[in-house]
Amino acid sequence: MQLKTLKEVSLKGKRILYRVDYNVPLTDDGRVRDNTRIRATIPTLTHLLKEGGRVIIISHLGRPKGRKISSFSLKPVSEKLSEIIGKEVKFIDDCIGEKVKEACASLKDGEVLMLENLRFYPGEESADEKFAEELAELGDIYVSDAFAVAHRAHASVFVLPTILPSFAGFLMEKEVSFLSKLIEEPERPFVLIIGGAKISDKIGVLKNLLNKVDTVLIGGGAAFTFIKAEGYGIGSSIFEKEMENVAKEVLTEASEKNVKLLLPLDIHVAEELKEGADKRVVPVEKIPYDWYGLDIGPKTIKLFTEEIEKGKTIFWSGPMGVYEMEDFADGTRAIATAVSENKYTKVVGGGDTISALNKFGLLNKMTHVSTGGGALLRFLEGKELPGIKVLLKE
């Protein structure tokens, strides 16, 4: 998979439409709560500015559904970006129209302007060609680091790069490079760690990677669907009834492919889902009928850690329990620590996984942190992503 890259284009004096995904969480008073996605774009942004580009940042925030809603404004994001790079990031409260054209035309080499939320216009999500053409009038070239929305055939992701000369930014290059290696040529043993509340959104990844991995570790709420499929009671623990037969199929397929698929041996259970609730550790086959499974237990931590230590390629998506509550954070913390101490390739993805690693101060110990959510899953399922397809060399 060969992308058109920034090595192939002169940037000086060019108006660069830089598509990023700054869909970051905000606090109730409108400040950026987590700047992980912003920081991931800094290497590309720094390069564009250093090379004398006139950078016009385009992004979306939230789901305003084609309406101009002030709480979804990108202005706080422009202020945070300015703080991070130590340079003024100009902001304009629209993304098309005459005043936007004038603002883009007046940019000088090495300056940066952020436009307002693309999703304030319905044409963005409907992939409207006229909207894409209006955006194209603002720039000379297009650069994309918006991997997180590369699975969306939206105007600024899929149509706009067919109008302007288009290139992948460093983040897009890095995402495609690391994730392609997981699918095409992982160093073995390859350990896949699946967690989170549901298995349904990761089942495509699990099925596709069963052909590549040596070991699968399943924890979090996702594990209970498999535990139920094996015939054990799970108390009041979360599980997806409609996925029970699929889980049985995966267990059978893993066995047939000689893939080691490991489920929890013991579970941290509690009578209520709250801090300070009555809790205990029980074997997986002895979960009380009206208790909740909220974390993996110490035997499981030991088992999973031993497998992680053997891995030379690790992909992790989804926490091992309700890590937001300190009473049930031990499993996720232990797995995060084990992954961070592995000396080989460690790729992680998913908002909750990233939040957990941030909480434990281990995010910078990973080889690659994917900024994608749905895009990450679709890529690892082996599906074509529209926002990557348009950046490929012919």
ABEGO torsion letter per residue (X at the ends): XBBBBAAABBABGBBBBBBBBABBBBBAAGBBABAAAAAAAAAAAAAAAAAGBBBBBBBBBEBAGGBBBAAABAAAAAAAAAAAAGBBBBBBABABEAAAAAAAAABBBGBBBBBBBAAABAAAAAGBAAAAAAAAAABABBBBABAAAAABBBAAAAAAAAABBBBBBAAAAAAAAAAAAAAABBBOBBBBBBBEABAAAAAAAAAAAAAABABBBBBEAAAAAAAAAAGBBAEABBBBAAAAAAAAAAAAAAAAAGBBBBBBABBBBBABBBBGBBBBBBBAAABBAABBBABBBAAAAAAAAAAAAABABBBBBEBABBAABAAAAAAAAAAAAAAAABABBBBBBEAAAAAAAAAAGAAAABABBBABBAAAAAAAAGBBBAAAAAABBX
